Amino acid sequence: MLSQHPPSAILTPSSTGNKPNLDNTNNGAPAKKSQKNMTKAERRALQEQQRLEKEKRIAAGLPKNAKKAAELLEKQPPSSGGGSKPTTHKPQQTNTAAPTYGDDHLSKKKTHGSNVSSLQKNQVPWLLHLDASMRPDTAGSYKELHPAVKTLALYFSEYKIVGSNARCVAMLQTFAKVIEEHRPPSDATFSRHIQKHLDPHIAYLLATRPMSLSMRECIRWLKKEMSDIVEEDPPLPDDVAQHRLIHRIDHFIRDRITMADQLIVQNGLQKIHDGEVILTFGKSSVVESLLLATKKKGIDFKVIVVDSRPLFEGKLLAAGIDCSYHLLSSVYVALSSVTKVIMGAHALLNNGAVYSRVGTALVAMAASDKQIPVMICCETYKFVNRTQVDSFVMNEIGNPDDLVNTKSSFNSNHQSHPNPTTSALENWREQPNLRLLNLLYDVTPSKYITLVITEVGLIPCTSAPVIWREYNRSNGTTTISALWHPHWMVMWLDKGLLKIITTLLPTPLLPPPLALFAPPISSPALHSQGHGISVVIQSPYTPSQPPHIA
């Protein structure tokens, strides 16, 4: 059989001294040498040439496959200079059906081809599958998007809004504004048209900066809410469906993020005592709230902030707390007097691993080596049904230029622009043997995590899949998310093990729970779950809709 090669010329050395002409042009080419007849050196040279050409196609915004790239080049008009090489043009974006949530990679390639080329230049070749942030493009069909979404995408791409909680809240509030101002066509209902209307907005956010795992969970929840509205019988009027969706978004932000952070702070205070030396890495909003609440409570403790390039997030923590500041390279020295390590998380994976800012795994492993407990503060909406054992299958690549210089100044928006002309790596992209890698996240195995502080209590990280399943389960009668109420809440923690959580708001309006309810063993819901009896503690203030026992 004849081997297939890219359309460009490939010259392979031959041991016989006769170099075959492998120039595959439109004028025809002689029979190519079969790989079976090649020597090992020839095959290696051919594979290396194919790999380099594949990188060039990716950098030019062309498909990875050589045949598809050749077909795309044939369809494009030749250059005005009449040269032998065709001009590479960015594929034009057509105004077809709106891209869906799963079309983010395709939309990014279509809309940001030139940006991909500049960002992937001199990148590590075996990590080219990872996504990188890009400046938003307002051309093409994206000009019809809501202005608030364009502004949000710009903030995301320039790292003016960082942190999983801040990004999720900003995204949900922006979507609520889009929903509030949306008016469906006269021949369509709001409940059926709103998802089609939101899809290009979601694709645009995905194209400018990869979404965090928690943001993807929020979008999955939002689409589930929109599907539930569509399935309502009888159908809801447009204004009712619109207000209900906005109301559900507001409740999600309040219950799963804002109030969850307050409960995490209350649960975390149980683990901090006088004389403690707490080490934290970077800047987590919930960890910062926990430390401030500890200071306000009058507990005498010290904080060691470990930070790293290029964001230097830990510099923002200054609230009159006795603290010291270390870089990640000196973490072993900083751990000499530490009693506890408390860090945040971007997501808690199904295998109990923590997906967080790069450097978290190093701190956790160093603390575990010194027998120091490691506690992770994480809201349950960040629990994802995904398993990952390394940081290379899925990650986000930051701008490699951020590693060239240390940022001279740093403000609350994490923005300061280094001066590349003063750096020894000023022309690093022109060095063929130099590649810079700026990964934003890493994965910490569960064996290095002592416990996870959540709004449902202190749990082992291996309970993450159970909690995710209960929060997202729907058996036709209830879901755990529907059981969140200021008067009552229940949570499964493990098979056969049930923990009762009583949620008392900071206001003294709610007395202690008085009534205890349990369904009969023959309940269909219990039969379908097979875990045992689920108990709900309820206060005398009965909600407007009584809870469904699950």
C-alpha positions, -999 to +999 in steps of 0.1 A: +000+000+000+011+036-006+015+057+025-005+089+029+014+121+034+004+157+039+001+178+007+034+196+013+067+184+002+085+158+024+121+147+016+131+115+033+167+103+032+171+069+017+198+043+025+201+033-012+213+067-022+183+073-046+161+099-030+126+095-042+106+126-051+078+127-026+065+161-037+027+156-037+016+184-060-014+188-083+008+179-113+011+143-102+038+125-083+057+092-087+048+063-065+058+069-029+079+045-010+060+022+013+067+025+050+073-013+050+102-007+026+117+022+047+145+019+071+139+028+108+157+061+103+135+070+073+103+062+092+115+083+122+123+112+098+089+109+081+070+108+114+089+139+127+081+157+095+045+148+098+044+160+134+059+194+125+035+199+096+006+190+120+017+216+144+019+242+116-016+233+105-029+237+141-010+270+144-026+283+112-061+274+124-065+245+100-078+210+108-053+185+122-061+160+094-039+165+063-066+157+039-091+181+054-065+208+055-057+202+018-094+203+009-098+236+028-068+251+011-081+241-024-115+258-017-098+291-009-088+315-037-051+317-046-030+347-035-026+377-057+011+372-060+007+339-079+030+321-056+030+283-052+018+284-016-019+292-011-028+320+013-042+307+046-074+324+055-094+321+086-126+302+079-156+325+076-182+322+104-217+316+089-249+327+104-263+292+109-281+277+138-268+288+172-240+267+186-249+246+216-230+240+249-211+212+234-198+232+204-174+253+223-143+239+207-158+243+172-169+278+178-135+287+192-117+275+161-141+293+138-141+326+156-106+329+171-083+312+146-057+340+146-057+342+184-051+304+186-021+309+163-005+335+184-011+317+217+000+283+205+033+296+191+062+279+209+038+260+231+045+225+246+034+203+217+018+175+237-004+201+255-019+217+225-052+201+232-057+223+263-077+255+259-064+290+264-079+324+271-085+347+241-096+382+237-133+383+227-141+387+191-172+408+183-173+400+146-197+377+128-228+364+144-215+374+179-225+411+172-261+401+180-252+391+216-263+409+247-239+437+256-237+424+292-223+391+280-197+408+259-186+428+288-185+397+311-164+379+285-139+407+284-136+407+322-131+369+321-104+370+294-085+398+311-087+381+346-106+410+361-130+385+375-112+355+390-122+328+414-148+301+408-174+317+431-170+352+416-171+339+380-202+317+387-221+346+404-212+370+376-222+345+349-256+337+365-264+373+372-256+382+336-278+353+323-306+365+346-303+400+329-304+384+295-335+364+304-352+394+319-347+415+287-354+387+262-386+390+242-394+358+221-408+360+186-445+362+181-446+326+169-427+311+198-432+308+235-406+321+260-401+287+277-391+270+244-372+299+229-350+310+258-326+280+256-320+287+219-314+323+228-289+315+256-269+290+236-248+315+215-242+335+247-228+304+264-207+295+234-193+331+233-182+328+270-166+294+262-148+308+232-132+337+252-120+317+282-125+281+292-152+277+319-143+263+352-159+230+362-182+247+387-194+271+359-202+241+337-222+226+366-242+259+369-250+258+332-261+222+334-283+231+363-297+262+344-305+240+314-323+215+336-344+243+350-353+255+315-363+220+306-385+217+336-403+248+326-409+234+291-423+202+306-449+221+327-484+210+321-503+231+314-477+254+298-467+285+318-474+319+304-444+338+291-442+363+320-447+336+346-420+314+330-396+343+328-400+354+364-398+318+376-365+313+359-350+345+372-363+336+407-346+302+405-313+318+395-315+342+424-323+313+448-293+292+434-269+321+441-283+326+476-287+290+487-258+273+469-231+300+471-239+329+495-255+309+523-233+280+516-202+301+523-218+313+556-223+277+567-188+267+557-174+296+578-195+284+608-184+248+603-148+258+599-147+278+631-150+246+650-116+235+638-096+267+647-085+273+683-062+296+702-026+293+693-032+278+659-009+286+629-029+284+597-013+281+563-033+290+532-023+291+496-033+319+472-066+336+478-099+318+483-129+339+490-144+314+515-111+308+532-106+346+535-141+349+551-133+321+575-101+338+586-118+371+590-146+355+611-120+338+632-103+371+639-137+387+647-145+359+671-114+369+691-094+337+686-056+342+688-041+326+657-015+333+631-017+329+593+010+320+568+002+329+532+019+309+505+018+325+471+031+319+436+036+335+402+021+348+381-011+361+398+003+366+434-033+364+447-022+361+484-010+397+485-046+408+488-050+394+523-044+423+547-069+426+576-049+432+607-042+395+612-008+384+623+006+368+592+037+361+572+042+358+535+061+330+516+065+320+480+057+285+469+094+276+466+098+279+504+067+260+514+087+234+534+103+262+555+068+277+561+054+244+573+078+241+602+055+258+626+021+252+609-007+233+627-033+232+600-035+239+562-068+254+549-073+260+512-100+265+487-110+245+457-123+251+422-140+217+420-141+184+439-139+155+415-158+122+417-127+103+429-122+127+458-094+146+441-093+184+444-091+205+413-077+239+423-051+266+415-018+252+404+005+247+434-023+234+457-011+198+451+024+207+461+013+224+493-010+195+502+017+169+496+043+188+516+018+191+545+009+155+543+046+146+544+049+165+577+017+150+592-002+183+591-039+181+585-051+196+552-087+210+551-104+221+519-133+246+519-156+237+491-193+244+483-213+214+472-222+230+439-186+225+429-189+188+432-187+174+397-193+140+382-159+138+366-128+117+374-093+130+367-060+117+380-036+142+364-034+178+353-028+172+316-061+156+304-080+188+312-066+221+322-064+257+312-033+274+298-027+310+308-008+336+289+029+324+288+040+361+287+029+363+324+059+341+332+084+363+315+083+391+341+072+394+377+044+419+377+056+452+389+024+463+406-007+445+416-042+458+422-075+444+433-083+434+398-052+412+394-041+433+366-007+448+360+012+446+328+048+436+328+073+455+306+087+428+283+115+450+270+133+448+303+132+410+304+159+386+294+132+366+277+119+395+257+121+375+224+114+341+238+089+332+210+118+336+185+138+309+203+130+276+186+141+255+215+124+275+243+088+268+253+069+284+282+041+266+300+016+284+323-009+259+336-036+274+358-048+243+378-036+211+392-052+180+407-046+170+444-052+133+451-076+124+478-050+107+500-035+141+508-068+157+519-078+152+556-114+165+553-136+188+532-156+217+549-189+221+532-223+236+540-236+202+549-208+195+574-173+181+577-170+152+553-143+130+538-134+138+502-144+103+492-181+112+500-181+136+470-199+112+446-226+104+471-234+141+477-233+149+440-257+120+433-282+131+459-281+167+449-287+159+413-310+129+416-345+132+403-369+102+408-401+120+399-409+132+434-380+153+447-344+163+445-321+173+473-318+208+459-355+211+464-351+202+501-331+233+509-352+255+530-345+279+559-367+257+581-354+223+572-327+204+552-316+168+549-285+153+533-274+117+527-237+112+535-231+075+527-249+042+522-269+035+553-254+065+571-276+096+574-267+129+589-293+154+599-285+190+592-305+217+609-301+251+591-306+280+615-302+314+600-282+341+618-315+358+628-332+346+660-365+342+643-364+304+641-367+284+673-349+250+676-365+222+655-392+204+674-408+178+651-392+147+637-407+129+608-399+096+591-416+079+562-427+043+564-404+016+552-427+007+523-424+042+508-418+039+470-391+066+472-372+046+498-377+014+479-361+030+448-331+043+468-325+013+490-304+034+515-327+033+546-349+059+562-345+095+553-354+118+582-364+155+579-362+178+609-388+205+606-395+236+627-430+247+638-430+272+609-444+249+582-433+259+547-458+268+521-452+235+504-445+205+527-413+186+519-413+154+499-395+128+519-368+112+498 
